[in-house]
Amino acid sequence: QGSNNLDIVLPTGSTVIVNVAGTSDMLQSSIYFNGATVTDANASSILFNFATATTVTINAQFDATLLAPYAHLSGGSQMGGTFIAASVGSTGEVHYDAFTSALPITGACSQ
């Protein structure tokens, strides 16, 4: 919200899940991981979940996995990560970085 930077401060090797509320979301400020600008190296362990979004706009450096299954994704900046969206419009430069972290499992598991 607004134009404040987001600094994610956690031990190295942690998996980060950021749940974002709203139907029309825009990232317009930088993301930091432990005080340094997020890079491709961090993209494998950070997941932004836009569960209810119908539009997501990225207008700042973004290196993370983006999960927005009902949203149209667009933006004008460099992005690195794995992107799951209903549709993709014009974007800046895009790099693929796989999400390799483990996610918590809830409920019963069966084989």
N, C-alpha and C positions, 0 to 999 in steps of 0.2 A: 504494500500500500504506500502511496506517496513516492518519494524519490530517495528514500533511505537505502543504504547498502545493507545486504544480508551477510553476516559473518557467522558461519557454522563452526563452532568450536567443540571438537570432540577428539578423542584419542585416534591417532592414525590407525587405519584398519577397520574403523567402525563403519557400519552401514547406516546411512542417513535417509529417512523417509520424511518428506515435507508435504503434508496434506494442505492443499490450497482450496479455500471455499470460494464460492461465487460462480456465476455463469459466464462472465466476460472478464478475463484476467489479462493483465499486461505486466511484463517484467521490463522495467526501464532503468534499473540500477544494477551495479555490479554485485556479484556473489563472491564471497571470500570463504576459504576453508582454513581455519586456524590462522587467520590474519593475512594470508596470502591470496592473491587472485586465483580463483578456481581455474584449473587447466584440464587438458585431456586426461591427465593421470588421475584426477579426482572423479571423472565421469563414471567410472566403473562402480562407484560405491554411493552415489547420491541419486535418489529418485524423487522427482516432483510429481505428486499425484493430483491431477486436476479432475477429480471424480465427477463433478457436476457441470464443468465448463462446456459451453458451446462455442466459444472463441478463446484462443490463447495467442497473444502477440508477444514476441520476444524482441525487444529493442535494446538489449545490452548483452555483453559477453555471457554466454550460457554454456556450461560444460557439465552435463548431468543427463540422466535418463528422464524423459518426459512421458508420462502416461496421461493421455487425455482422449479416451476412447470415443467421446461424443463431440469433440471440438474440431473446429477448423484452426489449424496452426499456420501462423504467418509471422513475419518480422523482418527486420532490416539489419541484423548484426550477425557476427560469427557465432555458430553453434556447434558443439561437439557432444556426442552421446548417442543414445538410442531413442528414437522418437516414434511413439505410438499415438496416432490421432485418426479421427474420422476422415479428415482430408487435410491436404497441405497446399498452401498458396505460395506466394512469393516469399523468399527468405534471403538472408545473406549467405555467406559461405558456410557450408555444412560439412562436418566430419563425422564419420561413424566411429563410436567408441562403445564397445559392448558393456552392458551391465553384468558384472561378474560376482557381486556380493550375494550373500545368502539372505533371504527374507524370512521373517518369523512365520511359522505355521500355526494357525489356530484351529481348534476343533479336532475331531477325530480323524485319524489318517488310516487308510486301508491300502492294502497292496493288491 
